[in-house]
Amino acid sequence: MGKLNPAKLANFPDIGMFVILGSARASMVDSRDFLAPVITPHELLLALSTADGEWTGEYVLDFQKLLPKLAAASRDGAGAAGELGAGGGGAAGGLPR
């Protein structure tokens, strides 16, 4: 897919949020110019978390630790948050609006 830019992601107008799956450096995207937010898997985990809602300060970048937590959070979630789609494939996955 190459480097993310607003024009590429604008081809997916029905996606309400993009989750970037790449290196930690690639996840530093200024999403102000995009039509939908571009977040990291850890930020998605924080959004889906049903815990007390307080962030411990831990920022997980290791997918082997993060993916099981995301799977559990998506099973516990409701509605669109529980449907971790892979809209678009490649470097970013998306959640339907």
N, C-alpha and C positions, 0 to 999 in steps of 0.2 A: 504494500500500500504506500510505502514511502513516508515522508514527513507529513504529519497531520497539518491541515490548514482548513479554514472555514469553508472554502469552496467544496472540498472533498466531502466533508461531513454534511453539508447542505443538501447532498443527494439523498439523504435519509431523513426527510421531514417528519416522519411518524415516530422517530426515536426521541424520547424525552430526556435521555441522559446517556452519555457515553462513558464506558469504563476502559481506560487505557491499560493494555497488557503489554508491557515492554520493560525496558530497563528503568531504574529509578531516575536516571537523567532524562529519559524520554517522557516521564510522567510530569515533568515541570512545564506544563502547557498553560499559557495565559488564555483562559477560556472566555474572556470578555468579548472577543470578536466572534465566537461561535454562537449558533442559534440555540444550542442545548449545552448544559454543563458537561465538562470533561473532567472526570474524577479518577482517582486511583482505586485499586481494589480495597485497600485499607480504608479509604474514605467511604466506600460502599458498605463495608463491614460496620463502620461506625453508624451509618445511616440506618442499617437494618437491625442493629443491635436492640434487643428488648431488655437489656440490663438497665441499671439505674440511670443510664444516659450520661454518666460522667466519664470523661476521657482520662485515662491513667497517665498519659504522656508517652505511652509506648506507641511507636510507629513501626508496624510490621512490614518488611519488604520481602521476606522469604516466603515464596509461594507455597512451599511445603508446609509451613505453619499456617498460612493465611487461608488457603483453599478449603481445608476441613471446617474452619470457623465460618467461612462464607456459606458453605453448604448447609451447615446447621442453622445459620441465621435465615437463609432463604426458606428452609422447611418451616421455621417458626413464624416467618413473616406472613403478611396477608396481602391479597390483591396483586398489583403489578410488582410490588417489592419482592414478592415471593417467586416471581417468574424471572430468573436470571437468564435472559435471552442472550444470544450471541449475534445480535443484529449487525450485519456488515462484515463480520469475520475479520481476519487479519490482525491489525494492531489494536483494534478497539472492539469491544462488545457493547451492546446497547440494551436499554430497557424501553419497551414500548410506552408511548404517552398514554 
